[in-house]
Amino acid sequence: MEPIQKVGWTSVWLLATGTRAKGIDRRNTNAKEGTTAVPTPLMSRRRGVTKILGLGVILAGFATLALPRAEAAGSGSRRTAVVDAVEKVKRSVVSISSEKKAASHTRWPFSPEENQHPRVSGMGSGVVIDPRGYIITNHHVVDRVQGIEVQLFDGATYPGKVLQVDPVMDIAVVKIEPTRPIPAIEIGRSADLMVGETVITLGNAYGYENTVSVGIVSALHRDVTLSDEQTYRNLIQTDACINPGNSGGPLVNIDGELIGVNVAVRAGAQGIGFALPIDDVKRVAAELLSTRRLASTWHGLVVGEVYRGAKRSVVVSEIQPGSTAEGSGFKVGDELVKVGEIAVTNVVDVERGMLDAAPGRPAQIIYRRGGVESKLALDVRPTPEAIIPANGDPDELVWRVLGLKTLPVDNEYVAAVSPKLRGGLFVQAVSPGSPAALAAIQKGDVLVGMNVGRRHWETIRPDNIIYVLRQPETVQNNSAIFYVVRKNEIQPRKVSLAETTRTSASR
């Protein structure tokens, strides 16, 4: 079986060592590759014109009367729904170029070999989700790179900065500082996708910017293992061409709505590509754009999307205790209409609208309750101080704070419990008297998730645990629910964090 390949850095190496070496200038699609492949068809067309010239003159009189009608019919049929969709989204698609050093075999970072090691160019794509220059792409496109350049549809280029990443989901947020607003893509829905419906990919395929390809949804809910470290779940499979350089670019429907982020292709196959579904991407992107992640501030308004037929609304699903939202007048069930200057159509819009908020500088929110629109101000405040140190190795922090030594395992260890689980953390040791021990977590358990309030997280790596323990609601509640797999059952275990300060000092 041929392996699955990411279509960002892994494939770009082939571009850098293969296609470029043959002399292709990606800025000129008519450039030569080895031999003169372009002029030949042109000469053939010229010969064909010469041969039929006489016949063309004879028939010209008959064609004159019919020509206006044929042209009108032809031009009308050429503007298809695909053309309209591409016109709608093309200015929201960017090309991402980056550099990183090629792999080194020395362990000493200051050796002559390391200093002389060549740099490798990489390429990928991205999608603009906010006119101020916020872009989503794949994490593997920008992972460990030493410089990012983002090129817009009109050719303008800007340096990019990686703001936040989610390696498990393979999503990253990149920021540029454009001189003018950039059109943001319209975010759609993937839950209602149909196998066989038309989809379109756009991106930086093989370094050819703004490349468009059309196909269909071939399958849904595909699980794909790329390596021991990377497994994708719930992917969209499509036969629309996803080529090297398409990583991080959009998969859109016939209405020009973003329904997926291109991520991988099966090596050696034709027409088998994969995209992350937008419903999964939205949740991650909203978290990565939150003031909690970008500014260490907190508003406490938790929202979700509700569909009534084709109409999508964003409603308040939870108001976190101790947050500014708790005393602002919001109620569960309120429908958010506008946050700041952003019209709310999905969960990402709420966090986009809060980006300019700061303590003492609240965002004005228009909401609808009982069919009546009103306005409230939502302030933010610094996140509560967590018990987890700001820096440190995740394995060591989990041991020091909770008394757990863990080992990541893949989904095979927990598939019998639920095929939806992507893996977990196998418990190798539990420190006596630790918060984990007091919660009856045992050696041999597999930690698969955590819950605080109404929020749920999976635990695939130790840093997932650390992330949850640093959340404001975790600090407020001083506890968290761990979900463990034991004897092919998922069992909840409540871990009290009140004991962490006392017990961590002894480990």
RODO-2510 file (C-alpha; in nm, 4 decimals, decimal comma):
residues 507
     n   res          X          Y          Z
     1     m     0,0000     0,0000     0,0000
     2     e     0,1324     0,3407    -0,0950
     3     p     0,1873     0,5801     0,1954
     4     i    -0,0098     0,8928     0,2707
     5     q     0,1889     1,2125     0,2212
     6     k     0,1338     1,5624     0,3467
     7     v     0,1210     1,8010     0,0548
     8     g     0,3246     2,0794     0,2086
     9     w     0,6865     2,0390     0,3127
    10     t     0,7282     1,6690     0,2270
    11     s     0,6215     1,7205    -0,1326
    12     v     0,7870     2,0579    -0,1691
    13     w     1,1234     1,8862    -0,1331
    14     l     1,0383     1,7023    -0,4561
    15     l     0,9591     2,0373    -0,6158
    16     a     1,2859     2,1905    -0,4970
    17     t     1,5034     1,8992    -0,6139
    18     g     1,3063     1,7935    -0,9199
    19     t     1,0837     2,0399    -1,0988
    20     r     1,2929     2,3459    -1,0254
    21     a     1,6114     2,1615    -1,1280
    22     k     1,4630     2,1218    -1,4750
    23     g     1,4424     2,4955    -1,5132
    24     i     1,0760     2,5706    -1,4619
    25     d     1,0096     2,9260    -1,3515
    26     r     0,6898     2,9007    -1,1477
    27     r     0,6095     3,2593    -1,2396
    28     n     0,5877     3,1617    -1,6076
    29     t     0,3637     2,8685    -1,6871
    30     n     0,4962     2,8628    -2,0460
    31     a     0,8553     2,8062    -1,9342
    32     k     1,0492     2,5211    -2,0907
    33     e     1,1054     2,1918    -1,9103
    34     g     1,4063     2,0238    -2,0717
    35     t     1,2821     2,0457    -2,4323
    36     t     1,0553     2,2909    -2,6115
    37     a     0,7190     2,1434    -2,5244
    38     v     0,5119     2,4579    -2,5679
    39     p     0,5733     2,5735    -2,9292
    40     t     0,4806     2,2373    -3,0889
    41     p     0,1029     2,2649    -3,0369
    42     l     0,1144     2,6197    -3,1661
    43     m     0,2710     2,5091    -3,4956
    44     s     0,0151     2,2333    -3,5294
    45     r    -0,2660     2,4790    -3,4891
    46     r    -0,1140     2,7024    -3,7572
    47     r    -0,0925     2,4151    -4,0050
    48     g    -0,4510     2,3267    -3,9289
    49     v    -0,5614     2,6822    -4,0032
    50     t    -0,3813     2,6745    -4,3380
    51     k    -0,5455     2,3510    -4,4444
    52     i    -0,9017     2,4616    -4,3751
    53     l    -0,8658     2,8200    -4,4889
    54     g    -1,0331     2,7637    -4,8251
    55     l    -1,3247     2,5794    -4,6745
    56     g    -1,3585     2,8540    -4,4173
    57     v    -1,3933     3,1163    -4,6882
    58     i    -1,6604     2,9148    -4,8678
    59     l    -1,8662     2,8677    -4,5542
    60     a    -1,8192     3,2197    -4,4254
    61     g    -2,1361     3,3489    -4,5856
    62     f    -2,3479     3,0783    -4,4252
    63     a    -2,1840     3,1241    -4,0846
    64     t    -2,2349     3,5009    -4,0711
    65     l    -2,6066     3,4859    -4,0044
    66     a    -2,5763     3,2238    -3,7310
    67     l    -2,2661     3,3629    -3,5581
    68     p    -2,4257     3,6213    -3,3227
    69     r    -2,6685     3,3666    -3,1777
    70     a    -2,3954     3,1026    -3,1343
    71     e    -2,1668     3,3465    -2,9573
    72     a    -2,4431     3,4574    -2,7247
    73     a    -2,5337     3,0999    -2,6367
    74     g    -2,1699     3,0018    -2,5916
    75     s    -2,0781     3,2924    -2,3641
    76     g    -2,3862     3,2311    -2,1507
    77     s    -2,3039     2,8629    -2,0968
    78     r    -1,9375     2,9294    -2,0142
    79     r    -2,0107     3,1119    -1,6891
    80     t    -2,0880     2,8098    -1,4789
    81     a    -2,1424     2,7765    -1,1065
    82     v    -1,7788     2,6661    -1,0766
    83     v    -1,6598     2,9890    -1,2393
    84     d    -1,8750     3,1922    -1,0011
    85     a    -1,7431     3,0006    -0,6988
    86     v    -1,3802     3,0543    -0,8032
    87     e    -1,4417     3,4258    -0,8636
    88     k    -1,5910     3,4490    -0,5159
    89     v    -1,3044     3,2867    -0,3225
    90     k    -0,9835     3,3347    -0,5244
    91     r    -0,8808     3,6590    -0,3504
    92     s    -0,9026     3,4862    -0,0124
    93     v    -0,6431     3,2214    -0,1039
    94     v    -0,2733     3,2841    -0,0389
    95     s     0,0549     3,1145    -0,1233
    96     i     0,2991     3,0520     0,1607
    97     s     0,6750     3,0206     0,1065
    98     s     0,9212     2,9337     0,3796
    99     e     1,2701     2,8063     0,4513
   100     k     1,4276     2,5656     0,6935
   101     k     1,7586     2,3875     0,7186
   102     a     1,7896     2,0425     0,5673
   103     a     1,8233     1,7525     0,8089
   104     s     2,1553     1,7357     0,9893
   105     h     2,3390     1,4257     1,1128
   106     t     2,5467     1,6027     1,3757
   107     r     2,4425     1,6407     1,7377
   108     w     2,6575     1,9508     1,7922
   109     p     2,4641     2,2626     1,6756
   110     f     2,7760     2,4763     1,6309
   111     s     2,9752     2,2340     1,4168
   112     p     3,1009     2,3402     1,0713
   113     e     2,8677     2,0830     0,9149
   114     e     2,5667     2,2375     1,0855
   115     n     2,6610     2,5932     0,9909
   116     q     2,7119     2,4993     0,6252
   117     h     2,3986     2,2889     0,5970
   118     p     2,1797     2,4022     0,3063
   119     r     1,8401     2,5607     0,3463
   120     v     1,5391     2,3959     0,1842
   121     s     1,2539     2,5991     0,0397
   122     g     0,9005     2,4930     0,1150
   123     m     0,5616     2,5918    -0,0190
   124     g     0,2024     2,5675     0,0909
   125     s    -0,1281     2,7488     0,0768
   126     g    -0,3535     2,9309     0,3200
   127     v    -0,6980     3,0840     0,3588
   128     v    -0,7776     3,4369     0,4783
   129     i    -1,0382     3,4261     0,7556
   130     d    -1,0168     3,7908     0,8642
   131     p    -0,9492     4,1017     0,6498
   132     r    -0,6884     4,2192     0,9014
   133     g    -0,4521     3,9472     0,7834
   134     y    -0,5405     3,6383     0,9868
   135     i    -0,4783     3,3228     0,7835
   136     i    -0,5283     2,9542     0,8572
   137     t    -0,3046     2,6867     0,7087
   138     n    -0,1650     2,3473     0,8064
   139     h     0,0744     2,3239     1,0976
   140     h     0,3143     2,1139     0,8892
   141     v     0,3423     2,3984     0,6351
   142     v     0,4942     2,6337     0,8955
   143     d     0,6463     2,3862     1,1411
   144     r     1,0052     2,4727     1,2382
   145     v     1,0548     2,7153     0,9523
   146     q     1,2924     3,0114     0,9664
   147     g     1,0978     3,2623     0,7639
   148     i     0,7513     3,2898     0,6111
   149     e     0,6472     3,4906     0,3083
   150     v     0,2790     3,5168     0,2191
   151     q     0,1760     3,6081    -0,1359
   152     l    -0,1748     3,7360    -0,2048
   153     f    -0,3780     3,6789    -0,5201
   154     d    -0,2685     4,0129    -0,6670
   155     g     0,0996     3,9268    -0,6190
   156     a     0,1598     4,1441    -0,3118
   157     t     0,3858     3,9751    -0,0562
   158     y     0,4139     4,0182     0,3200
   159     p     0,6199     3,8548     0,5927
   160     g     0,4131     3,6186     0,8032
   161     k     0,4223     3,5322     1,1718
   162     v     0,2930     3,2097     1,3248
   163     l     0,0566     3,3073     1,6084
   164     q    -0,0834     2,9771     1,7298
   165     v    -0,0732     2,6109     1,6283
   166     d    -0,2586     2,2880     1,6982
   167     p    -0,0245     2,0049     1,5911
   168     v    -0,2805     1,7314     1,6580
   169     m    -0,5395     1,8877     1,4286
   170     d    -0,2581     2,0115     1,1984
   171     i    -0,3880     2,3691     1,1963
   172     a    -0,1934     2,6947     1,2373
   173     v    -0,2883     3,0628     1,2417
   174     v    -0,0533     3,2964     1,0548
   175     k    -0,0701     3,6774     1,0751
   176     i     0,0402     3,9335     0,8192
   177     e     0,0109     4,3119     0,8317
   178     p    -0,1548     4,4064     0,5016
   179     t    -0,1705     4,7657     0,3822
   180     r    -0,5397     4,7223     0,2999
   181     p    -0,8143     4,4780     0,4038
   182     i    -0,8050     4,1370     0,2347
   183     p    -1,1291     3,9613     0,1385
   184     a    -1,2042     3,6854     0,3886
   185     i    -1,3486     3,3554     0,2751
   186     e    -1,7056     3,2603     0,3644
   187     i    -1,7043     2,9706     0,6088
   188     g    -1,9531     2,6953     0,5316
   189     r    -2,0525     2,3644     0,6850
   190     s    -1,9232     2,0093     0,6402
   191     a    -2,1847     1,8151     0,8391
   192     d    -2,4277     1,8167     0,5470
   193     l    -2,1799     1,7243     0,2718
   194     m    -2,3031     1,4704     0,0201
   195     v    -2,0902     1,2072    -0,1515
   196     g    -2,0827     1,3005    -0,5176
   197     e    -2,1334     1,6753    -0,4798
   198     t    -1,9005     1,9114    -0,6644
   199     v    -1,6030     2,0565    -0,4762
   200     i    -1,3170     2,2836    -0,5799
   201     t    -0,9565     2,3132    -0,4604
   202     l    -0,7468     2,6264    -0,4931
   203     g    -0,3868     2,6805    -0,3990
   204     n    -0,0156     2,6851    -0,4698
   205     a     0,0077     2,3480    -0,6500
   206     y     0,3704     2,2632    -0,7322
   207     g     0,4491     2,6327    -0,6898
   208     y     0,1939     2,7429    -0,9493
   209     e    -0,0058     3,0001    -0,7558
   210     n    -0,3836     3,0267    -0,7871
   211     t    -0,4251     2,6793    -0,9357
   212     v    -0,7868     2,5587    -0,9500
   213     s    -0,9079     2,1991    -0,9689
   214     v    -1,2592     2,0562    -0,9689
   215     g    -1,3852     1,7197    -0,8466
   216     i    -1,6394     1,5571    -0,6214
   217     v    -1,6651     1,4396    -0,2634
   218     s    -1,5479     1,0796    -0,2994
   219     a    -1,6090     0,9709     0,0614
   220     l    -1,6604     1,1074     0,4111
   221     h    -1,5294     1,0253     0,7600
   222     r    -1,2002     0,8778     0,6414
   223     d    -0,9357     0,7981     0,9054
   224     v    -0,5799     0,8224     0,7755
   225     t    -0,2542     0,7420     0,9549
   226     l     0,0397     0,9395     0,8213
   227     s     0,2985     0,8289     1,0772
   228     d     0,3308     0,7206     1,4371
   229     e     0,3036     1,0865     1,5359
   230     q     0,0246     1,2000     1,3031
   231     t    -0,3188     1,0445     1,2555
   232     y    -0,6066     1,2274     1,0911
   233     r    -0,9698     1,1527     1,1714
   234     n    -1,2969     1,2247     0,9946
   235     l    -1,1368     1,3480     0,6723
   236     i    -1,3125     1,4412     0,3492
   237     q    -1,1859     1,2361     0,0548
   238     t    -1,1972     1,4001    -0,2882
   239     d    -1,0746     1,3382    -0,6407
   240     a    -1,0190     1,7106    -0,6967
   241     c    -0,6444     1,7424    -0,7492
   242     i    -0,4565     1,8050    -0,4241
   243     n    -0,0938     1,8438    -0,5256
   244     p     0,2309     1,9314    -0,3490
   245     g     0,1902     2,2915    -0,2321
   246     n    -0,1872     2,2624    -0,1801
   247     s    -0,1493     2,1960     0,1934
   248     g    -0,3443     2,4505     0,3958
   249     g    -0,5494     2,5650     0,0982
   250     p    -0,9268     2,5593     0,0742
   251     l    -1,1710     2,2954    -0,0366
   252     v    -1,4898     2,4831    -0,1262
   253     n    -1,8380     2,3842    -0,2363
   254     i    -2,0225     2,5029    -0,5439
   255     d    -2,1500     2,8049    -0,3482
   256     g    -1,7941     2,9202    -0,2796
   257     e    -1,8070     2,8325     0,0912
   258     l    -1,5081     2,6880     0,2753
   259     i    -1,5914     2,3269     0,3642
   260     g    -1,2429     2,1854     0,4234
   261     v    -0,8701     2,2540     0,4501
   262     n    -0,6537     2,0421     0,2182
   263     v    -0,4048     1,8326     0,4079
   264     a    -0,2784     1,5125     0,2417
   265     v    -0,2690     1,2924    -0,0678
   266     r    -0,2063     0,9213    -0,1135
   267     a     0,1343     0,8777    -0,2743
   268     g     0,1357     0,6821    -0,5983
   269     a    -0,2388     0,7173    -0,6492
   270     q    -0,4446     0,9441    -0,8697
   271     g    -0,7500     1,1298    -0,7486
   272     i    -0,7206     1,0382    -0,3807
   273     g    -0,6763     1,3490    -0,1683
   274     f    -0,7936     1,4463     0,1776
   275     a    -0,9133     1,7599     0,3569
   276     l    -0,9900     1,8446     0,7187
   277     p    -1,3664     1,9088     0,7551
   278     i    -1,4467     2,2709     0,8296
   279     d    -1,6735     2,1875     1,1249
   280     d    -1,3681     2,0442     1,3036
   281     v    -1,1418     2,3252     1,1828
   282     k    -1,3840     2,5955     1,3051
   283     r    -1,3673     2,4773     1,6645
   284     v    -0,9888     2,4722     1,6609
   285     a    -0,9557     2,8035     1,4756
   286     a    -1,1898     2,9760     1,7227
   287     e    -0,9749     2,8542     2,0110
   288     l    -0,6504     2,9596     1,8405
   289     l    -0,7932     3,3080     1,7753
   290     s    -0,9365     3,3502     2,1242
   291     t    -0,8159     3,6308     2,3477
   292     r    -0,7250     3,3573     2,5929
   293     r    -0,4596     3,2284     2,3517
   294     l    -0,3480     3,5572     2,1954
   295     a    -0,3662     3,8052     2,4830
   296     s    -0,4043     3,5970     2,8030
   297     t    -0,7427     3,7575     2,8645
   298     w    -1,0789     3,5925     2,9210
   299     h    -1,4437     3,6793     2,8577
   300     g    -1,6199     3,3543     2,9522
   301     l    -1,8830     3,3485     2,6763
   302     v    -1,9094     2,9983     2,5255
   303     v    -2,1059     2,9722     2,2009
   304     g    -2,2238     2,7087     1,9582
   305     e    -2,3874     2,6881     1,6172
   306     v    -2,7534     2,5960     1,5806
   307     y    -2,9196     2,5115     1,2503
   308     r    -3,2874     2,5595     1,1748
   309     g    -3,3126     2,4220     0,8254
   310     a    -3,0551     2,6056     0,6168
   311     k    -3,0359     2,8987     0,8607
   312     r    -2,7357     2,9008     1,0916
   313     s    -2,7339     3,0904     1,4201
   314     v    -2,4648     3,1348     1,6826
   315     v    -2,6093     3,1109     2,0335
   316     v    -2,4724     3,1311     2,3867
   317     s    -2,4347     2,7767     2,5216
   318     e    -2,2589     2,8537     2,8515
   319     i    -2,1554     3,1486     3,0676
   320     q    -1,8491     3,0554     3,2660
   321     p    -1,8589     3,1292     3,6403
   322     g    -1,6376     3,4134     3,7547
   323     s    -1,6018     3,5587     3,4050
   324     t    -1,6929     3,9058     3,2845
   325     a    -1,9745     3,7515     3,0809
   326     e    -2,1402     3,6334     3,4019
   327     g    -2,2185     3,9865     3,5104
   328     s    -2,2783     4,1370     3,1669
   329     g    -2,6434     4,0377     3,1303
   330     f    -2,6133     3,7544     2,8780
   331     k    -2,8278     3,4432     2,9068
   332     v    -2,7893     3,0936     2,7666
   333     g    -2,9820     3,0825     2,4392
   334     d    -2,9110     3,4413     2,3352
   335     e    -2,8409     3,4638     1,9630
   336     l    -2,5355     3,6730     1,8768
   337     v    -2,5871     3,9039     1,5801
   338     k    -2,2772     4,1221     1,5835
   339     v    -1,9585     4,1344     1,7931
   340     g    -1,7717     4,4606     1,7583
   341     e    -1,7722     4,5299     1,3854
   342     i    -1,8077     4,1639     1,2886
   343     a    -2,1420     4,0187     1,1743
   344     v    -2,1675     3,6782     1,3408
   345     t    -2,2334     3,3805     1,1140
   346     n    -2,0159     3,1136     1,2815
   347     v    -1,8196     3,0510     1,6027
   348     v    -1,4977     3,1930     1,4568
   349     d    -1,6660     3,5309     1,4082
   350     v    -1,7197     3,5708     1,7824
   351     e    -1,3475     3,5448     1,8564
   352     r    -1,2660     3,7650     1,5568
   353     g    -1,4953     4,0309     1,7008
   354     m    -1,3216     4,0130     2,0392
   355     l    -0,9677     4,0529     1,9012
   356     d    -0,9522     4,4267     1,9732
   357     a    -1,1033     4,3987     2,3217
   358     a    -0,8797     4,4666     2,6216
   359     p    -0,9406     4,5126     2,9938
   360     g    -1,1423     4,8337     3,0238
   361     r    -1,2079     4,8423     2,6500
   362     p    -1,5078     4,6123     2,6007
   363     a    -1,6592     4,4909     2,2746
   364     q    -2,0152     4,5964     2,1932
   365     i    -2,2338     4,2952     2,1186
   366     i    -2,5717     4,2973     1,9477
   367     y    -2,7775     3,9928     2,0437
   368     r    -3,1304     3,8696     1,9850
   369     r    -3,3528     3,7382     2,2643
   370     g    -3,7168     3,6529     2,2052
   371     g    -3,6982     3,8089     1,8611
   372     v    -3,5848     4,1456     1,9988
   373     e    -3,2358     4,2830     1,9333
   374     s    -3,0438     4,4523     2,2156
   375     k    -2,6873     4,5562     2,2874
   376     l    -2,4518     4,4682     2,5722
   377     a    -2,0866     4,5416     2,6403
   378     l    -1,8533     4,2459     2,6999
   379     d    -1,5243     4,3207     2,8718
   380     v    -1,2268     4,0913     2,9185
   381     r    -0,9986     4,0427     3,2152
   382     p    -0,6610     3,8747     3,2619
   383     t    -0,6883     3,4990     3,2914
   384     p    -0,6659     3,3650     3,6474
   385     e    -0,3179     3,2625     3,7507
   386     a    -0,2774     2,8921     3,6892
   387     i    -0,0972     2,6506     3,9162
   388     i     0,1006     2,5251     3,6169
   389     p     0,4377     2,6933     3,5552
   390     a     0,4600     2,8927     3,2341
   391     n     0,7447     2,6798     3,0981
   392     g     0,8674     2,3274     3,1378
   393     d     0,8673     1,9827     2,9825
   394     p     0,5049     1,8550     2,9627
   395     d     0,5984     1,5072     3,0890
   396     e     0,7728     1,6529     3,3924
   397     l     0,4881     1,8966     3,4630
   398     v     0,2249     1,6207     3,4505
   399     w     0,4334     1,4174     3,6945
   400     r     0,4962     1,7114     3,9269
   401     v     0,1397     1,8446     3,9292
   402     l    -0,0715     1,5299     3,9001
   403     g     0,1644     1,2471     3,9862
   404     l     0,1297     1,0713     3,6517
   405     k     0,3850     0,9237     3,4148
   406     t     0,2281     0,8616     3,0768
   407     l     0,3090     0,7246     2,7338
   408     p     0,1161     0,8265     2,4175
   409     v    -0,0596     0,5366     2,2424
   410     d    -0,2524     0,5272     1,9158
   411     n    -0,6171     0,4491     1,8569
   412     e    -0,5599     0,0721     1,8433
   413     y    -0,5398     0,0686     2,2235
   414     v    -0,8849     0,2230     2,2623
   415     a    -1,0664     0,1341     1,9390
   416     a    -1,2666    -0,1383     2,1110
   417     v    -1,4228     0,1260     2,3356
   418     s    -1,5039     0,3778     2,0622
   419     p    -1,3824     0,4107     1,7014
   420     k    -1,4026     0,7887     1,7436
   421     l    -1,1129     0,7936     1,9910
   422     r    -0,7859     0,9010     1,8292
   423     g    -0,5599     0,7572     2,0968
   424     g    -0,4688     0,8398     2,4533
   425     l    -0,2066     0,8407     2,7281
   426     f    -0,1153     0,5069     2,8838
   427     v    -0,0521     0,5440     3,2583
   428     q     0,2917     0,3980     3,3381
   429     a     0,3104     0,5089     3,7012
   430     v     0,1062     0,6888     3,9673
   431     s     0,2736     0,8668     4,2556
   432     p     0,1271     0,7631     4,5955
   433     g    -0,0756     1,0415     4,7567
   434     s    -0,0864     1,2459     4,4376
   435     p    -0,4040     1,4054     4,2940
   436     a    -0,4154     1,1232     4,0386
   437     a    -0,3868     0,8583     4,3088
   438     l    -0,6568     1,0245     4,5194
   439     a    -0,8824     1,0169     4,2110
   440     a    -0,8280     0,6380     4,1814
   441     i    -0,6384     0,6603     3,8541
   442     q    -0,4303     0,3437     3,8246
   443     k    -0,1302     0,2118     3,6388
   444     g    -0,2557     0,0585     3,3135
   445     d    -0,5377     0,3074     3,2617
   446     v    -0,5493     0,5028     2,9356
   447     l    -0,6392     0,8715     2,9639
   448     v    -0,8519     0,9663     2,6641
   449     g    -1,0124     1,2973     2,7586
   450     m    -1,0806     1,5744     3,0080
   451     n    -1,3841     1,7829     3,0939
   452     v    -1,4341     2,1123     3,2762
   453     g    -1,7834     2,2636     3,2798
   454     r    -1,9278     2,2069     2,9351
   455     r    -1,5947     2,1923     2,7560
   456     h    -1,4313     1,8674     2,6526
   457     w    -1,0794     1,7958     2,5319
   458     e    -0,9035     1,4828     2,4123
   459     t    -0,5742     1,3812     2,5734
   460     i    -0,3366     1,2409     2,3147
   461     r    -0,0161     1,4026     2,4392
   462     p     0,0973     1,5285     2,7815
   463     d     0,0802     1,8896     2,6627
   464     n    -0,2951     1,8396     2,6083
   465     i    -0,3298     1,7898     2,9860
   466     i    -0,1162     2,0942     3,0617
   467     y    -0,3249     2,3062     2,8248
   468     v    -0,6505     2,2101     3,0014
   469     l    -0,5043     2,2683     3,3470
   470     r    -0,4127     2,6227     3,2425
   471     q    -0,7656     2,7116     3,1324
   472     p    -0,9446     2,9774     3,3424
   473     e    -1,2426     2,7543     3,4127
   474     t    -1,0102     2,4816     3,5416
   475     v    -0,8466     2,7306     3,7752
   476     q    -1,1875     2,8581     3,8869
   477     n    -1,3273     2,5102     3,9538
   478     n    -1,0017     2,3836     4,1033
   479     s    -1,0810     2,0434     3,9551
   480     a    -1,1180     1,8536     3,6296
   481     i    -1,2796     1,5317     3,5133
   482     f    -1,0468     1,2777     3,3521
   483     y    -1,1923     1,0086     3,1274
   484     v    -0,9981     0,6835     3,1548
   485     v    -1,0306     0,3566     2,9661
   486     r    -1,0267     0,0579     3,2007
   487     k    -1,1520    -0,2914     3,1140
   488     n    -1,2888    -0,1659     2,7815
   489     e    -1,5017     0,0983     2,9512
   490     i    -1,4707     0,4763     2,9737
   491     q    -1,4836     0,5785     3,3384
   492     p    -1,4827     0,9355     3,4789
   493     r    -1,2364     1,0312     3,7501
   494     k    -1,2582     1,3701     3,9242
   495     v    -0,9143     1,5091     4,0019
   496     s    -0,8990     1,7789     4,2673
   497     l    -0,6363     2,0411     4,1971
   498     a    -0,6501     2,1757     4,5510
   499     e    -0,3967     1,9122     4,6475
   500     t    -0,1507     1,9948     4,3724
   501     t     0,0308     2,2731     4,5534
   502     r     0,0826     2,0574     4,8610
   503     t     0,1834     1,7373     4,6837
   504     s     0,3883     1,8732     4,3922
   505     a     0,6560     2,0074     4,6275
   506     s     0,7381     1,6567     4,7439
   507     r     0,7973     1,5162     4,3928
***
